[in-house]
Every structure is written in C-alpha cells, then in structure tokens.
Amino acid sequence: MVRIEWDAYDLVTPSGIKIEVKSAAYVQSWAQTKNSIISFDIAPAKGWAASTNTYAAETMKSADVYVFCLLHEKDRSVVNPLNLDRWEFLVLSTEQINREKGNQKTIGLNSLVKMKPVRAGFLVLNEAVNEVFSR
C-alpha cells in the first residue's frame, strides 16, 4: 500500500489495522551542538480522509496503533538510517495512549518507555502490531 500524504493515519495492514508512524533520531542531518532530545507528536487531530477530501468532525487519534521508530545511533560518523538494525520500534495501542496521556500533544522517550510498549526489531514489527492490536 502507498501512503497517502496527510491522510488520517499512515498505513493500513491487510487485516485492517490503522497505524500511525512516528519517528525520531538523536542525530539530524543539520549541524548540531548536541544530540536531539527524543520526543514524538501524539496530538489528537481532525483527520483528513483522502477518499472523500473531508476532515473528521471531531478531534481525535484516528489510528488503532502507534509505531514509534527510534534511530538510536548517537555517533554522527557512523549513523546510517538505512541500516534497520540501528532502529528500534516501540508499539502502543491508541487506546492505551488515550487512557494514560489523554490529549497530551507530545511524549518524550522516558514517558513512552514507562508505558511498557512492545519493543520490536524491523523483522518482527508486524507481529508486534498484531499483538498490541489484539490486546
């Protein structure tokens, strides 16, 4: 499936699970004096539906599951975003995020980890999404 820019969520699995993908990295492409502090956007929004070209009536998190992607390399001289072994994926249900964080707009890495997400490498990410969704 091709991602539809600005749609209410990023992906839909073949079984219909709607996924929101958020990514962060310590090292950025621009000049930095120190590594980035890891934070992810979790703000509710009025989702836009590409199929109807309309916005949702209410502000909410439209996905079923969030996948937080962290490129955890901190050494600029070796960072390679194409190396999937250097990424960690943390998966949470939208239901849990809503229950524990409400309408909070962002979440830092420490707060995210305290929520006990399912941690996965790329090769088992699909299983992690299914596990979180089926809880």
Residue frames as a rotation matrix with the C-alpha (Angstrom) as fourth column:
MET 1
0.579 0.815 0.000 0.00
0.815 -0.579 0.000 0.00
0.000 0.000 -1.000 0.00
VAL 2
-0.398 -0.647 0.651 1.20
0.614 -0.715 -0.336 3.51
0.682 0.266 0.681 -0.78
ARG 3
-0.417 0.193 -0.888 0.98
0.786 -0.415 -0.459 6.08
-0.457 -0.889 0.021 1.99
ILE 4
0.239 0.562 0.792 -1.49
0.780 -0.597 0.188 8.87
0.579 0.572 -0.581 1.24
GLU 5
-0.767 -0.623 0.153 0.02
0.455 -0.696 -0.555 12.19
0.452 -0.356 0.817 2.27
TRP 6
-0.814 0.358 0.457 -1.95
-0.531 -0.778 -0.336 13.94
0.236 -0.516 0.824 5.05
ASP 7
-0.035 0.828 -0.560 -4.41
-0.064 0.558 0.828 11.05
0.997 0.065 0.033 5.47
ALA 8
0.630 0.434 0.644 -5.79
-0.607 -0.242 0.757 10.47
0.485 -0.868 0.111 8.98
TYR 9
0.620 -0.524 0.584 -3.24
-0.253 0.571 0.781 7.66
-0.743 -0.632 0.222 9.59
ASP 10
-0.107 -0.839 -0.533 -0.14
-0.842 -0.209 0.498 6.42
-0.529 0.502 -0.684 7.81
LEU 11
-0.808 -0.247 -0.535 -0.81
-0.503 0.762 0.408 2.76
0.306 0.599 -0.740 6.98
VAL 12
0.350 0.838 0.418 -3.49
-0.906 0.417 -0.078 0.10
-0.239 -0.351 0.905 7.00
THR 13
-0.682 -0.579 0.448 -2.48
-0.482 0.816 0.320 -3.55
-0.551 0.003 -0.835 7.34
PRO 14
-0.783 0.396 -0.479 -4.14
-0.277 0.467 0.840 -6.20
0.557 0.790 -0.256 5.14
SER 15
-0.523 0.604 -0.602 -6.25
0.790 0.609 -0.075 -7.12
0.321 -0.514 -0.795 8.20
GLY 16
0.310 0.751 0.584 -7.46
0.534 -0.645 0.547 -3.50
0.787 0.142 -0.601 8.57
ILE 17
0.370 -0.252 -0.894 -5.31
0.863 -0.264 0.431 -2.24
-0.345 -0.931 0.119 11.47
LYS 18
0.783 -0.073 0.618 -4.79
0.246 -0.875 -0.416 1.52
0.571 0.478 -0.667 11.09
ILE 19
0.296 -0.808 -0.510 -1.23
0.945 0.170 0.279 2.55
-0.139 -0.564 0.814 12.02
GLU 20
0.970 -0.176 0.168 0.27
-0.158 -0.981 -0.114 5.94
0.185 0.084 -0.979 12.85
VAL 21
0.419 -0.900 -0.119 4.06
0.870 0.436 -0.231 6.03
0.259 -0.007 0.966 12.42
LYS 22
0.967 -0.223 0.127 6.23
-0.251 -0.922 0.295 8.50
0.052 -0.317 -0.947 14.33
SER 23
0.530 -0.839 -0.126 10.00
0.735 0.528 -0.425 8.67
0.424 0.133 0.896 14.03
ALA 24
0.923 -0.351 0.154 12.85
-0.383 -0.813 0.438 10.35
-0.029 -0.464 -0.886 15.85
ALA 25
0.526 -0.835 -0.163 16.64
0.642 0.515 -0.567 10.27
0.558 0.193 0.807 15.91
TYR 26
0.543 -0.446 -0.712 19.40
0.588 -0.404 0.701 11.60
-0.600 -0.799 0.042 18.11
VAL 27
-0.563 -0.804 -0.193 21.46
0.307 -0.420 0.854 12.69
-0.768 0.421 0.483 15.08
GLN 28
0.605 0.781 -0.155 19.96
0.217 -0.349 -0.912 15.02
-0.766 0.518 -0.380 12.49
SER 29
0.401 -0.430 0.809 21.10
0.915 0.143 -0.377 15.97
0.046 0.892 0.450 9.00
TRP 30
0.694 -0.134 0.708 21.71
0.025 -0.977 -0.210 19.59
0.720 0.163 -0.675 10.04
ALA 31
-0.410 -0.907 0.099 24.56
0.013 -0.114 -0.993 20.88
0.912 -0.406 0.058 12.20
GLN 32
0.758 0.627 -0.177 24.04
0.149 0.099 0.984 20.09
0.635 -0.772 -0.018 15.89
THR 33
-0.087 -0.767 0.635 25.91
-0.744 -0.374 -0.554 21.13
0.662 -0.521 -0.538 19.01
LYS 34
-0.716 -0.068 0.695 24.37
-0.554 0.661 -0.506 18.17
-0.425 -0.747 -0.511 20.90
ASN 35
-0.919 0.393 -0.028 22.17
0.313 0.772 0.552 15.19
0.239 0.499 -0.833 20.12
SER 36
-0.392 0.869 0.302 18.42
-0.474 -0.472 0.744 15.73
0.789 0.149 0.596 19.86
ILE 37
-0.754 0.358 0.551 16.10
-0.460 0.311 -0.832 15.08
-0.469 -0.880 -0.070 22.77
ILE 38
-0.920 0.384 -0.085 13.71
0.210 0.661 0.720 12.33
0.332 0.645 -0.689 21.69
SER 39
-0.551 0.820 -0.151 10.07
-0.217 -0.316 -0.923 13.36
-0.806 -0.476 0.353 21.55
PHE 40
-0.862 0.335 0.380 7.11
0.501 0.454 0.737 12.22
0.074 0.826 -0.559 19.45
ASP 41
-0.725 0.688 0.028 3.92
-0.679 -0.721 0.139 14.01
0.116 0.082 0.990 18.38
ILE 42
-0.846 0.519 -0.121 0.81
0.529 0.845 -0.073 12.30
0.065 -0.126 -0.990 19.76
ALA 43
-0.779 0.547 -0.307 -1.63
-0.347 -0.784 -0.515 15.22
-0.522 -0.295 0.800 19.50
PRO 44
-0.106 0.831 0.547 -5.20
0.677 0.463 -0.572 14.43
-0.728 0.309 -0.611 18.51
ALA 45
-0.868 -0.182 -0.463 -6.20
-0.194 -0.734 0.651 15.99
-0.458 0.654 0.602 15.21
LYS 46
0.364 0.922 -0.135 -9.09
-0.446 0.045 -0.894 16.38
-0.818 0.386 0.427 12.81
GLY 47
-0.420 -0.589 0.691 -8.12
0.226 0.670 0.707 13.63
-0.879 0.453 -0.148 10.44
TRP 48
-0.075 0.314 -0.947 -8.42
-0.875 -0.477 -0.089 14.21
-0.479 0.821 0.310 6.70
ALA 49
0.136 0.194 0.972 -9.83
0.198 0.955 -0.219 11.44
-0.971 0.223 0.091 4.54
ALA 50
-0.749 -0.511 -0.423 -8.29
-0.313 -0.291 0.904 11.37
-0.585 0.809 0.058 1.07
SER 51
-0.785 0.447 0.429 -11.13
0.609 0.685 0.400 9.23
-0.115 0.575 -0.810 -0.26
THR 52
0.271 0.961 0.048 -13.73
0.962 -0.270 -0.033 11.92
-0.019 0.055 -0.998 0.49
ASN 53
-0.459 -0.563 0.687 -11.49
0.543 -0.790 -0.285 15.02
0.703 0.243 0.668 0.69
THR 54
0.500 0.663 0.557 -13.07
-0.156 -0.564 0.811 15.92
0.852 -0.493 -0.178 4.03
TYR 55
-0.670 -0.657 0.347 -11.94
-0.426 -0.043 -0.904 16.45
0.609 -0.753 -0.250 7.60
ALA 56
-0.457 0.469 -0.756 -13.34
0.718 0.697 -0.001 14.47
0.526 -0.543 -0.655 10.52
ALA 57
0.415 0.731 0.541 -15.98
0.161 -0.644 0.747 16.21
0.895 -0.223 -0.386 12.62
GLU 58
0.993 -0.024 0.115 -14.10
-0.118 -0.170 0.978 15.60
-0.003 -0.985 -0.172 15.87
THR 59
0.183 -0.981 0.065 -10.51
-0.840 -0.190 -0.508 15.92
0.511 0.039 -0.859 17.01
MET 60
0.824 0.086 0.561 -9.09
-0.404 0.783 0.474 12.51
-0.398 -0.616 0.679 17.87
LYS 61
-0.461 -0.886 0.042 -6.32
-0.681 0.384 0.624 10.00
-0.569 0.259 -0.780 17.26
SER 62
0.333 0.728 -0.600 -7.54
-0.938 0.187 -0.293 8.14
-0.101 0.660 0.745 14.16
ALA 63
-0.254 -0.529 -0.810 -5.19
-0.614 0.735 -0.287 5.14
0.747 0.425 -0.511 14.16
ASP 64
0.832 0.477 -0.283 -5.58
-0.147 0.682 0.717 1.91
0.534 -0.555 0.638 16.12
VAL 65
0.656 -0.717 -0.238 -1.88
0.705 0.469 0.531 1.50
-0.269 -0.516 0.813 16.85
TYR 66
0.846 -0.518 -0.124 1.13
-0.532 -0.830 -0.166 3.83
-0.017 0.207 -0.978 17.06
VAL 67
0.645 -0.764 0.009 4.57
0.760 0.641 -0.103 2.68
0.073 0.074 0.995 15.95
PHE 68
0.878 -0.454 -0.151 7.32
-0.378 -0.852 0.362 4.88
-0.293 -0.260 -0.920 17.41
CYS 69
0.753 -0.645 0.128 10.53
0.567 0.539 -0.623 4.48
0.332 0.542 0.772 15.40
LEU 70
0.844 -0.527 -0.099 13.81
-0.319 -0.642 0.697 5.44
-0.431 -0.557 -0.710 17.06
LEU 71
0.612 -0.788 -0.068 17.10
0.206 0.241 -0.948 5.60
0.764 0.566 0.310 15.19
HIS 72
0.984 -0.049 -0.170 19.20
0.165 -0.088 0.982 5.08
-0.063 -0.995 -0.078 18.30
GLU 73
0.172 -0.971 0.164 22.69
0.945 0.115 -0.307 5.72
0.279 0.208 0.937 16.88
LYS 74
0.857 0.103 -0.504 24.34
0.337 -0.853 0.398 8.70
-0.389 -0.511 -0.766 18.57
ASP 75
-0.133 -0.981 -0.140 27.62
0.278 -0.172 0.945 8.77
-0.951 0.087 0.296 16.64
ARG 76
0.580 0.403 -0.708 27.33
-0.430 -0.586 -0.686 11.04
-0.692 0.703 -0.167 13.59
SER 77
-0.275 -0.813 -0.513 30.34
-0.897 0.025 0.441 9.40
-0.346 0.582 -0.736 11.93
VAL 78
-0.986 -0.123 0.113 28.60
-0.086 0.954 0.287 6.02
-0.143 0.273 -0.951 11.66
VAL 79
-0.260 0.964 0.054 24.88
-0.189 0.004 -0.982 6.84
-0.947 -0.266 0.181 11.61
ASN 80
-0.965 0.055 -0.256 23.06
-0.242 0.187 0.952 5.23
0.100 0.981 -0.167 8.68
PRO 81
-0.334 0.916 0.224 19.26
-0.770 -0.128 -0.625 5.47
-0.543 -0.381 0.748 8.65
LEU 82
0.222 0.395 -0.891 19.10
-0.875 0.484 -0.003 2.71
0.430 0.780 0.454 6.04
ASN 83
-0.725 -0.491 -0.483 20.57
-0.185 0.814 -0.550 0.20
0.664 -0.309 -0.681 8.49
LEU 84
0.251 0.966 0.057 17.42
-0.387 0.046 0.921 -1.29
0.887 -0.253 0.385 10.02
ASP 85
0.146 -0.282 -0.948 19.47
0.740 0.668 -0.085 -2.89
0.657 -0.689 0.306 12.80
ARG 86
-0.851 -0.524 -0.039 20.04
0.439 -0.669 -0.600 0.61
0.288 -0.528 0.799 14.21
TRP 87
-0.412 0.804 0.429 16.30
-0.583 -0.595 0.554 1.26
0.700 -0.022 0.713 14.58
GLU 88
-0.941 0.309 -0.141 14.09
0.310 0.612 -0.727 0.28
-0.138 -0.728 -0.672 17.48
PHE 89
-0.494 0.853 0.167 10.32
-0.191 -0.294 0.937 0.15
0.848 0.430 0.308 17.15
LEU 90
-0.962 0.263 -0.066 8.06
0.098 0.111 -0.989 0.74
-0.253 -0.958 -0.133 20.15
VAL 91
-0.642 0.766 -0.019 4.42
0.057 0.073 0.996 -0.17
0.764 0.638 -0.090 19.64
LEU 92
-0.888 0.445 -0.118 1.42
0.083 -0.097 -0.992 1.01
-0.453 -0.890 0.050 21.68
SER 93
-0.267 0.882 0.387 -2.31
0.951 0.177 0.254 0.93
0.156 0.436 -0.886 21.16
THR 94
-0.567 0.193 0.801 -4.06
0.030 -0.967 0.254 4.25
0.823 0.168 0.542 20.68
GLU 95
0.548 0.816 -0.186 -6.45
0.161 0.116 0.980 3.13
0.821 -0.567 -0.068 23.42
GLN 96
0.344 -0.500 -0.795 -3.57
0.938 0.214 0.272 2.95
0.034 -0.839 0.543 25.93
ILE 97
-0.723 -0.612 0.321 -2.16
0.620 -0.779 -0.092 6.31
0.306 0.133 0.943 24.81
ASN 98
-0.178 0.750 0.637 -5.59
-0.087 -0.657 0.749 7.93
0.980 0.078 0.182 25.18
ARG 99
0.686 0.485 -0.542 -6.12
0.415 0.351 0.839 6.32
0.597 -0.801 0.040 28.59
GLU 100
0.299 -0.666 -0.684 -2.73
0.938 0.074 0.338 7.27
-0.175 -0.743 0.647 30.02
LYS 101
-0.704 -0.697 -0.137 -1.93
0.642 -0.706 0.297 10.52
-0.304 0.121 0.945 28.19
GLY 102
0.198 0.896 -0.398 -5.32
0.531 -0.440 -0.724 11.92
-0.824 -0.068 -0.563 27.15
ASN 103
0.916 0.236 0.325 -4.99
0.402 -0.496 -0.770 14.92
-0.021 0.836 -0.549 24.87
GLN 104
0.327 -0.889 -0.321 -1.27
0.047 -0.324 0.945 15.40
-0.944 -0.324 -0.064 25.57
LYS 105
0.840 0.057 -0.540 0.44
-0.479 -0.391 -0.786 16.74
-0.256 0.919 -0.301 22.43
THR 106
0.206 -0.839 -0.504 3.88
-0.636 0.277 -0.720 15.13
0.744 0.469 -0.476 22.71
ILE 107
0.986 -0.010 0.166 5.57
-0.123 0.627 0.769 12.30
-0.112 -0.779 0.617 24.56
GLY 108
0.199 -0.980 -0.009 9.23
-0.978 -0.198 -0.057 12.01
0.054 0.020 -0.998 25.49
LEU 109
-0.111 -0.336 -0.935 11.15
-0.431 0.864 -0.259 8.77
0.895 0.375 -0.241 25.24
ASN 110
-0.954 -0.288 0.084 11.26
-0.191 0.366 -0.911 8.16
0.232 -0.885 -0.404 29.01
SER 111
-0.371 0.899 0.233 7.50
-0.739 -0.134 -0.660 8.60
-0.562 -0.417 0.714 29.35
LEU 112
0.279 0.429 -0.859 6.93
-0.896 0.438 -0.072 6.35
0.345 0.790 0.507 26.36
VAL 113
-0.479 -0.567 -0.670 9.13
-0.279 0.822 -0.496 3.59
0.832 -0.050 -0.553 27.80
LYS 114
-0.896 0.180 0.406 7.29
-0.400 0.070 -0.914 3.82
-0.193 -0.981 0.009 31.15
MET 115
0.084 0.985 -0.152 4.11
-0.957 0.037 -0.287 2.85
-0.277 0.170 0.946 29.28
LYS 116
-0.314 -0.352 0.882 5.75
-0.255 0.926 0.279 -0.53
-0.914 -0.137 -0.381 28.54
PRO 117
0.397 0.418 -0.817 5.39
-0.885 -0.062 -0.462 -0.60
-0.244 0.906 0.345 24.75
VAL 118
0.775 -0.236 0.586 6.07
0.336 0.940 -0.066 -3.76
-0.535 0.248 0.807 22.81
ARG 119
0.191 -0.811 -0.553 9.65
-0.691 -0.512 0.511 -3.36
-0.697 0.284 -0.658 21.59
ALA 120
0.709 0.122 0.695 10.49
0.328 0.815 -0.478 -4.87
-0.624 0.567 0.537 18.25
GLY 121
-0.569 -0.802 -0.179 13.07
0.008 -0.224 0.975 -5.00
-0.822 0.553 0.134 15.55
PHE 122
-0.403 0.400 -0.823 12.02
-0.866 -0.458 0.201 -4.44
-0.297 0.794 0.531 11.96
LEU 123
-0.786 0.003 -0.618 11.68
-0.378 0.789 0.484 -8.12
0.489 0.615 -0.619 11.10
VAL 124
-0.662 0.578 -0.477 9.09
0.725 0.657 -0.208 -8.75
0.193 -0.484 -0.854 13.83
LEU 125
-0.957 0.272 -0.103 7.29
-0.236 -0.933 -0.273 -5.41
-0.170 -0.236 0.957 13.65
ASN 126
-0.403 0.853 -0.332 4.19
-0.511 0.091 0.855 -6.92
0.759 0.514 0.399 12.05
GLU 127
-0.177 0.295 -0.939 3.84
0.593 0.793 0.137 -9.39
0.785 -0.533 -0.316 14.92
ALA 128
-0.837 -0.184 -0.514 4.24
0.534 -0.477 -0.698 -6.56
-0.117 -0.859 0.498 17.44
VAL 129
-0.800 0.599 -0.024 1.49
-0.573 -0.753 0.322 -4.51
0.175 0.272 0.946 15.76
ASN 130
-0.144 0.774 -0.617 -0.84
-0.196 0.589 0.784 -7.52
0.970 0.234 0.067 15.75
GLU 131
-0.424 -0.092 -0.901 -0.06
0.765 0.495 -0.411 -8.30
0.484 -0.864 -0.140 19.41
VAL 132
-0.962 0.024 -0.274 -0.78
0.140 -0.813 -0.566 -4.75
-0.236 -0.582 0.778 20.55
PHE 133
-0.629 0.760 -0.161 -3.95
-0.662 -0.416 0.623 -4.52
0.406 0.499 0.766 18.49
SER 134
-0.127 0.610 -0.782 -5.35
-0.002 0.789 0.615 -7.82
0.992 0.079 -0.099 19.76
ARG 135
-0.891 -0.238 -0.386 -4.94
0.371 0.108 -0.923 -6.95
0.261 -0.965 -0.008 23.48
